C-alpha cells in the first residue's frame, strides 16, 4: 500500500522555522500548565490511601463523597469505574495515609506503660506483664509491635488501648497476638485508613449498600512518594542519555542533539497534555512517557538512516535537499505505522477504564507529536547544527563535487 507516489518530494525544510516556532509555543504552554492549573499527582507520588469498592446497590458519586467528608476525611476523590458487571463500582482516594497521628502514638505508648525516664509508672495500672519496654508503629499506622520482659497479658493490653480516642482494634479472634513466646513480642492490629473508610461508608450509606470488604486497598507514604517521583525523573533522564550516546555512535555527533531535543519536545508536550486535561500523573504515566521515548527515537532513527544513505548516494545535493528527499521517501511508511499504532490505542482510550485510559491518552498524544517531531524538529535541527557548528560540511561536499565534475568535463574537452 502506497500513500505517497514514488519520486514525489515535499519541501519540508522550507517551512521548518514555522513549525519549530509552533513547537516552541506548545512547549511553553506545557511549562505554564505546571504553574496553572498545576499537575494532578496520583497517590504514587503524593501519598495517600486508595480503595476500590463495588457497592451492592445503586449509589451516586456525590453521595459517596459526602459520606466520606462527614466521616472526617478531607478532599476525597471519587471516580466511577466503568464495569458492565457492576455499575456501582468506585475508586476512592484520600490524602490520609497513617491511621495514627503523632499525638495518638504518644497516647498509645503511654497506655502500653512504656517506661519514660523520670516518670514513675502507676503500679495499679501498669503491672509488669503490661509494661511494654519497646513499642514500634508500622508506617501505615495499622500495626503496633510491642515487646515485654515477661509473658504479656493480652486481654489487659486490649483494655489498655480501649482508652485511646480514635484507636480501634481490627476485628478478629486473635488480636492482639503473641508472635514470639521467647521474646514476648506482641503484634496489635488496628483498623487502617482503608478499614476506617469502609466503616464510614457503612455507617452513612447503610450496610445493605456497602460490601463487607473492599476489592483492593493501597496506601503509600509521602516519603515513598518522593522517592518514586525522583526515581521516575532519573529513569527518564538516564533513558535520554543512553539514547543520545546510541545515536551519536550509530550515526554521527551531528545527529544526536537533534534526536534528543526531539525526545524532550515529545515528552514535554505529552506531559503538558496530561496536566492541561487534569489527568492523574502516576507511575503508569511514567511508563507511558518511556514508551513514547522509545517509539519516537525509533521513528527518528529510521529517518536518520535514510538521510545517511542519501548523503552517500546524492553527492550533488545540499543537506537540506537530502532531508527533503529522505523524509518524502519515508513519509508513507511513517504515516501508516503511526496511524496503525494510534488506532489500537484509541480503542483502549474509548473503552478502557481508569489508569489504562490515561495510559492510552498519553501514548496517543506522544505518537502524534513524535511523528511530527521526527520531521519538523529532529531533522531541521540536525541540518542547523551541521551548518552552524560543522561549517556546513554538506554544503562543502556539494561544492567539491561540482568542482570535480567541472575538472572532469575540462579534461574530456
C-alpha positions in Angstrom: 0.0 0.0 0.0 1.5 3.3 -1.1 0.1 6.6 0.2 2.8 8.7 -1.5 3.7 8.2 -5.1 7.3 7.2 -5.7 9.5 10.1 -6.7 7.3 12.8 -5.2 9.1 15.3 -3.0 7.8 17.9 -0.5 9.7 20.9 0.7 9.7 20.2 4.5 12.7 22.4 5.1 11.2 25.4 3.5 8.7 25.8 6.4 10.9 24.4 9.2 11.1 27.6 11.2 7.3 28.0 11.2 6.9 24.5 12.7 9.7 24.9 15.1 8.1 28.1 16.4 4.8 26.2 16.7 6.6 23.5 18.7 8.1 26.2 20.9 4.6 27.6 21.7 3.4 24.1 22.6 6.4 23.6 25.0 5.8 27.0 26.6 2.1 26.1 27.2 3.2 22.8 28.7 5.6 24.5 31.1 3.0 27.1 32.0 0.4 24.4 32.7 2.7 23.2 35.6 2.1 26.5 37.2 -1.6 26.8 36.4 -3.6 24.6 36.8 -0.7 22.5 38.0 -0.1 18.7 37.8 -2.6 16.4 39.4 -0.3 13.9 41.1 -1.6 10.4 42.0 -1.1 8.7 45.2 2.0 7.1 43.8 3.8 10.5 44.1 2.0 12.5 46.8 1.0 9.7 49.2 -2.5 8.7 50.3 -4.9 5.8 50.6 -6.8 4.3 47.7 -9.6 1.8 47.9 -11.8 0.3 45.2 -15.4 -0.6 46.3 -18.1 -2.5 44.4 -21.3 -1.3 46.1 -24.1 -3.9 46.3 -26.9 -1.3 45.5 -27.1 1.9 43.3 -25.2 4.8 44.9 -24.1 8.1 43.3 -20.5 9.5 43.4 -21.8 12.7 45.2 -23.4 10.5 48.0 -20.1 8.6 48.4 -18.1 11.9 48.5 -20.4 13.5 51.1 -20.3 10.4 53.3 -16.5 10.4 53.3 -16.3 14.1 54.1 -18.7 13.7 57.0 -16.5 11.0 58.3 -13.6 13.4 58.8 -11.7 12.8 55.5 -10.7 15.9 53.6 -10.7 16.4 49.8 -11.8 12.9 48.8 -11.6 11.9 45.2 -14.3 9.6 44.0 -14.1 8.2 40.5 -16.6 5.9 38.9 -15.1 2.7 37.4 -16.7 1.5 34.2 -17.7 -2.1 34.8 -20.6 -3.7 32.9 -20.9 -6.4 35.6 -21.2 -3.8 38.4 -22.2 -0.2 37.5 -21.8 0.8 41.2 -18.0 0.4 41.3 -15.9 3.4 42.6 -12.3 4.3 43.1 -11.9 6.3 46.3 -8.7 8.2 47.2 -8.0 10.3 50.3 -4.8 12.2 51.3 -4.6 10.5 54.7 -2.0 7.8 54.9 -1.4 6.8 58.5 -4.2 5.7 60.7 -2.4 7.3 63.7 -1.2 10.8 64.3 1.8 11.8 66.4 -0.5 12.7 69.3 -2.2 9.3 69.2 1.1 7.5 69.0 2.2 9.3 72.2 -1.0 8.3 74.0 -0.8 4.7 72.9 2.8 4.5 74.1 1.7 5.9 77.5 -1.2 3.5 77.7 1.0 0.5 77.0 3.1 1.6 80.0 6.2 2.2 78.0 8.7 3.4 80.7 9.7 7.1 80.5 12.8 8.3 82.3 11.9 10.4 85.3 8.2 9.4 85.3 7.2 6.5 87.6 4.6 4.1 86.3 1.4 3.7 88.2 1.6 0.3 90.0 -2.2 -0.2 89.9 -2.5 0.2 86.1 0.9 -1.0 85.0 1.9 -4.4 86.4 5.0 -5.9 84.9 3.0 -8.1 82.5 1.6 -4.9 80.9 4.8 -2.9 80.8 6.0 -2.7 77.2 9.7 -1.9 77.1 9.7 -1.4 73.3 6.9 0.0 71.1 7.1 0.3 67.3 4.5 1.5 64.8 4.1 0.4 61.2 4.4 3.2 58.5 0.7 2.8 57.7 -0.2 3.1 61.4 -2.2 -0.2 61.2 0.1 -2.4 63.3 1.9 -2.0 66.6 4.7 -4.2 67.7 5.5 -4.3 71.4 8.0 -6.3 73.5 7.7 -7.3 77.2 10.1 -8.5 79.9 7.7 -11.3 80.9 4.7 -13.1 79.3 2.2 -10.3 78.5 -1.4 -10.2 79.4 -3.2 -10.0 76.0 -6.6 -9.1 77.4 -5.1 -6.4 79.6 -3.4 -4.9 76.5 -6.7 -4.8 74.7 -8.2 -2.9 77.7 -5.3 -0.5 77.7 -5.9 0.5 74.1 -9.6 0.9 74.6 -8.9 4.1 76.4 -7.3 5.8 73.5 -9.7 8.0 71.4 -9.8 7.3 67.7 -8.0 3.9 68.0 -10.0 0.8 67.1 -8.7 -2.8 67.0 -9.3 -4.7 63.8 -12.0 -7.3 64.3 -10.6 -10.7 64.8 -10.4 -13.5 67.4 -6.7 -13.3 67.9 -5.9 -9.6 68.3 -3.5 -8.8 70.0 -1.5 -11.9 69.1 1.7 -13.2 70.7 4.1 -13.8 67.8 7.2 -14.8 69.9 7.0 -16.5 73.2 10.8 -16.3 73.8 11.0 -12.6 73.1 7.5 -11.9 74.5 6.7 -10.0 71.3 3.1 -8.9 70.7 1.5 -7.6 67.5 -1.6 -5.4 67.7 -3.6 -4.8 64.5 -5.5 -1.6 64.2 -8.0 -0.5 61.7 -6.2 1.1 58.7 -7.4 4.1 56.8 -9.0 1.7 54.3 -10.9 -0.1 57.1 -12.0 3.3 58.5 -13.2 4.4 55.1 -15.3 1.3 54.8 -16.7 1.8 58.3 -17.6 5.4 57.4 -19.4 4.3 54.2 -21.2 1.6 56.0 -22.5 3.9 58.8 -23.6 6.6 56.3 -24.9 4.7 53.3 -26.0 1.5 55.1 -24.7 -2.0 55.4 -27.1 -3.1 52.6 -25.2 -0.9 50.1 -21.6 -1.3 51.3 -19.9 -4.7 50.9 -18.0 -6.4 53.8 -14.6 -5.8 52.2 -13.1 -3.5 49.6 -11.9 -5.0 46.3 -8.5 -3.6 47.0 -6.8 -1.3 49.4 -3.5 0.5 48.6 -1.6 3.2 50.5 1.7 5.0 50.1 3.5 7.4 52.4 4.8 10.8 51.4 8.4 9.8 51.8 7.9 6.8 49.5 6.1 9.1 47.1 9.0 11.5 46.9 11.4 8.5 46.3 9.2 7.2 43.5 9.0 10.7 41.9 12.8 11.1 42.0 13.3 7.6 40.6 10.8 8.4 37.8 12.7 11.6 36.8 16.0 9.7 36.9 14.7 6.9 34.7 13.6 9.4 32.0 16.9 11.3 32.1 19.0 8.1 32.0 17.0 6.9 29.0 17.6 10.2 27.2 21.4 10.0 28.0 21.8 6.5 26.7 19.7 7.2 23.6 21.9 10.2 22.8 25.0 8.1 23.1 23.5 5.4 20.8 22.5 8.0 18.1 26.0 9.5 18.3 27.6 6.1 17.9 25.2 4.8 15.3 25.3 7.8 13.0 27.3 11.0 13.8 27.7 13.5 16.6 25.7 16.0 14.4 22.6 13.8 14.6 22.5 13.2 18.4 21.4 16.7 19.7 18.5 16.9 17.2 17.2 13.5 18.3 17.5 14.3 22.0 15.8 17.7 21.6 13.0 16.0 19.7 12.6 13.5 22.6 12.4 16.3 25.2 9.9 18.0 22.9 7.7 14.9 22.7 7.9 14.1 26.5 7.2 17.7 27.4 4.2 18.1 25.2 2.7 14.7 26.2 3.2 15.6 29.9 1.7 19.0 29.3 -1.4 17.5 27.7 -1.8 15.3 30.8 -1.6 18.4 33.1 -3.9 20.6 30.9 -6.6 17.8 30.8 -6.1 17.3 34.6 -5.3 13.6 34.3 -3.5 11.9 37.1 0.2 11.6 36.8 1.2 8.2 38.2 3.8 5.5 37.7 1.8 4.3 34.7 2.2 7.8 33.2 6.0 7.5 33.6 5.8 4.1 31.8 3.9 5.8 29.0 6.5 8.5 28.7 9.3 6.0 28.5 7.3 4.2 25.8 7.0 7.5 23.9 10.8 8.0 24.2 11.3 4.5 22.6 8.7 4.9 19.9 9.9 8.5 19.0 13.6 7.6 18.7 12.7 4.6 16.6 10.9 6.8 14.1 13.7 9.4 14.2 16.4 6.7 13.6 14.5 5.4 10.6 14.6 9.0 9.1 18.2 9.5 10.1 19.2 6.2 8.5 17.6 7.2 5.2 19.3 10.6 5.4 22.7 9.0 5.9 22.0 6.6 3.0 21.1 9.5 0.7 24.2 11.5 1.8 26.4 9.0 0.1 24.1 8.5 -2.9 23.5 12.1 -3.8 26.7 14.0 -3.7 25.4 16.9 -5.7 22.6 17.9 -3.2 22.7 20.1 -0.1 21.9 18.8 3.3 18.5 20.5 3.2 17.7 18.9 -0.1 18.8 15.5 1.2 16.5 15.9 4.2 13.5 16.8 1.9 14.2 13.7 -0.2 14.7 11.3 2.7 11.5 12.4 4.6 9.5 12.3 1.4 10.7 8.7 0.7 9.8 7.7 4.3 6.5 9.7 4.6 4.2 6.9 3.5 5.8 4.4 5.9 5.7 6.9 8.8 2.0 7.7 8.3 1.0 4.0 8.1 2.9 2.9 11.1 1.8 5.8 13.3 -1.8 5.5 12.3 -1.9 1.7 12.9 -0.4 2.1 16.4 -2.5 5.1 17.3 -5.7 3.4 16.1 -5.2 0.5 18.5 -4.6 2.9 21.4 -7.7 4.9 20.6 -9.7 1.8 21.2 -8.2 1.5 24.7 -8.9 5.2 25.3 -12.5 4.9 24.3 -13.4 1.6 26.0 -10.6 1.5 28.7 -11.0 2.4 32.3 -9.0 4.3 34.9 -5.3 4.0 34.6 -5.5 2.2 31.2 -7.4 5.1 29.7 -4.8 7.7 30.9 -2.0 5.5 29.6 -3.6 5.3 26.2 -4.2 9.0 26.1 -0.6 9.8 26.9 0.6 7.4 24.2 -1.7 8.7 21.5 -0.5 12.3 22.2 3.1 11.1 22.2 2.8 9.1 19.0 1.3 12.1 17.1 3.9 14.5 18.5 6.7 12.0 18.0 5.8 11.5 14.3 5.7 15.3 13.8 8.9 15.9 15.7 10.9 13.4 13.5 10.0 15.6 10.5 10.0 19.1 11.8 12.2 19.1 14.9 14.9 16.4 14.7 15.9 16.7 11.0 15.8 20.6 10.8 17.9 20.9 14.0 20.4 18.4 12.6 20.7 20.5 9.5 21.2 23.7 11.5 23.8 22.0 13.8 25.7 20.8 10.7 25.7 24.3 9.2 26.4 26.2 12.5 28.9 24.0 14.2 30.4 21.8 11.5 30.9 24.6 9.0 28.3 23.2 6.6 30.2 20.1 5.7 27.4 19.0 3.4 27.5 22.3 1.5 31.2 21.9 1.1 30.7 18.4 -0.2 28.3 19.8 -2.9 30.8 22.4 -3.9 33.7 19.9 -4.1 31.6 17.5 -6.2 30.8 20.3 -8.6 34.5 21.3 -8.9 35.4 17.7 -9.6 32.7 17.4 -12.2 33.9 20.6 -13.9 37.5 19.3 -13.9 36.4 16.0 -15.5 34.5 17.9 -18.1 37.5 20.1 -18.9 39.7 17.0 -19.2 37.3 15.4 -21.7 37.4 18.6 -23.8 
